[in-house]
Amino acid sequence: MVTLNAVEVTPDYAHAKVYFSLLRGDPEETAAGLNAAAGFLRNGLFKRLHIHTVPTLHFIFDRTTERAADMNALIARAVASRAKEEGEP
């Protein structure tokens, strides 16, 4: 499953960076697939949006969720270690 996290559009609407995350799968393979489908997706946006310029889409894997999970694991280990140390006489 792919989650779109954010989109950054250039001021002239020429390009859009689309940041995504994954629950499972290979980020590089997914980015390649999304970028290969970017023209098709852009065409779909063009048909639905009523704006003069539809940006070229560039898909980028966003590691924010992955980093947050790593940080939570580190904090949990530190808290468990501290509790263990304080519990020992």
JOPE-V227859 format. One record per residue. N is the residue number from 1. RES is the residue in one small letter. SS is DSSP state (alpha for helix, beta for strand, coil for the rest). PHI is phi as a letter, one per 40 degrees, with the letter a starting at -180 (NA if undefined). D_LAST is the distance of its C-alpha to the last C-alpha in Angstrom with 2 decimals. Layout:
n:N res:RES ss:SS phi:PHI d_last:D_LAST
n:N res:RES ss:SS phi:PHI d_last:D_LAST
//
This chain:
n:1 res:m ss:coil phi:NA d_last:48.43
n:2 res:v ss:beta phi:b d_last:49.06
n:3 res:t ss:beta phi:b d_last:47.95
n:4 res:l ss:beta phi:c d_last:49.81
n:5 res:n ss:beta phi:c d_last:47.43
n:6 res:a ss:beta phi:a d_last:49.76
n:7 res:v ss:beta phi:b d_last:53.22
n:8 res:e ss:beta phi:b d_last:54.38
n:9 res:v ss:beta phi:b d_last:58.16
n:10 res:t ss:coil phi:c d_last:60.15
n:11 res:p ss:coil phi:d d_last:62.32
n:12 res:d ss:coil phi:c d_last:65.47
n:13 res:y ss:coil phi:g d_last:64.08
n:14 res:a ss:coil phi:c d_last:64.85
n:15 res:h ss:beta phi:b d_last:61.37
n:16 res:a ss:beta phi:b d_last:58.29
n:17 res:k ss:beta phi:c d_last:54.86
n:18 res:v ss:beta phi:b d_last:53.34
n:19 res:y ss:beta phi:c d_last:49.57
n:20 res:f ss:beta phi:b d_last:48.30
n:21 res:s ss:beta phi:b d_last:45.15
n:22 res:l ss:beta phi:b d_last:44.80
n:23 res:l ss:coil phi:c d_last:42.81
n:24 res:r ss:coil phi:a d_last:43.89
n:25 res:g ss:coil phi:h d_last:46.20
n:26 res:d ss:coil phi:c d_last:47.00
n:27 res:p ss:alpha phi:d d_last:47.18
n:28 res:e ss:alpha phi:c d_last:49.81
n:29 res:e ss:alpha phi:c d_last:51.99
n:30 res:t ss:alpha phi:c d_last:51.75
n:31 res:a ss:alpha phi:c d_last:52.62
n:32 res:a ss:alpha phi:c d_last:55.58
n:33 res:g ss:alpha phi:c d_last:56.78
n:34 res:l ss:alpha phi:c d_last:56.48
n:35 res:n ss:alpha phi:c d_last:58.24
n:36 res:a ss:alpha phi:c d_last:60.93
n:37 res:a ss:coil phi:c d_last:61.47
n:38 res:a ss:alpha phi:d d_last:61.39
n:39 res:g ss:alpha phi:c d_last:65.18
n:40 res:f ss:alpha phi:c d_last:65.46
n:41 res:l ss:alpha phi:c d_last:62.79
n:42 res:r ss:alpha phi:c d_last:64.51
n:43 res:n ss:alpha phi:c d_last:67.80
n:44 res:g ss:alpha phi:c d_last:66.27
n:45 res:l ss:alpha phi:c d_last:64.98
n:46 res:f ss:alpha phi:d d_last:68.42
n:47 res:k ss:alpha phi:c d_last:70.05
n:48 res:r ss:alpha phi:c d_last:67.69
n:49 res:l ss:coil phi:c d_last:67.22
n:50 res:h ss:coil phi:b d_last:70.18
n:51 res:i ss:coil phi:b d_last:69.42
n:52 res:h ss:coil phi:c d_last:71.52
n:53 res:t ss:coil phi:b d_last:68.96
n:54 res:v ss:coil phi:b d_last:66.29
n:55 res:p ss:coil phi:c d_last:63.73
n:56 res:t ss:beta phi:c d_last:63.13
n:57 res:l ss:beta phi:c d_last:59.75
n:58 res:h ss:beta phi:b d_last:57.08
n:59 res:f ss:beta phi:c d_last:54.01
n:60 res:i ss:beta phi:b d_last:50.69
n:61 res:f ss:beta phi:c d_last:47.37
n:62 res:d ss:coil phi:b d_last:44.79
n:63 res:r ss:coil phi:c d_last:41.26
n:64 res:t ss:alpha phi:d d_last:39.73
n:65 res:t ss:alpha phi:c d_last:38.48
n:66 res:e ss:alpha phi:c d_last:37.13
n:67 res:r ss:alpha phi:c d_last:35.30
n:68 res:a ss:alpha phi:c d_last:33.88
n:69 res:a ss:alpha phi:c d_last:32.48
n:70 res:d ss:alpha phi:c d_last:30.92
n:71 res:m ss:alpha phi:c d_last:29.39
n:72 res:n ss:alpha phi:c d_last:28.00
n:73 res:a ss:alpha phi:c d_last:26.41
n:74 res:l ss:alpha phi:c d_last:24.81
n:75 res:i ss:alpha phi:c d_last:23.46
n:76 res:a ss:alpha phi:c d_last:22.11
n:77 res:r ss:alpha phi:c d_last:20.31
n:78 res:a ss:alpha phi:c d_last:18.85
n:79 res:v ss:alpha phi:c d_last:17.69
n:80 res:a ss:alpha phi:c d_last:16.18
n:81 res:s ss:alpha phi:c d_last:14.41
n:82 res:r ss:alpha phi:c d_last:13.08
n:83 res:a ss:alpha phi:c d_last:11.96
n:84 res:k ss:alpha phi:c d_last:10.18
n:85 res:e ss:alpha phi:c d_last:8.43
n:86 res:e ss:alpha phi:c d_last:7.63
n:87 res:g ss:alpha phi:c d_last:6.54
n:88 res:e ss:coil phi:c d_last:3.83
n:89 res:p ss:coil phi:c d_last:0.00
//
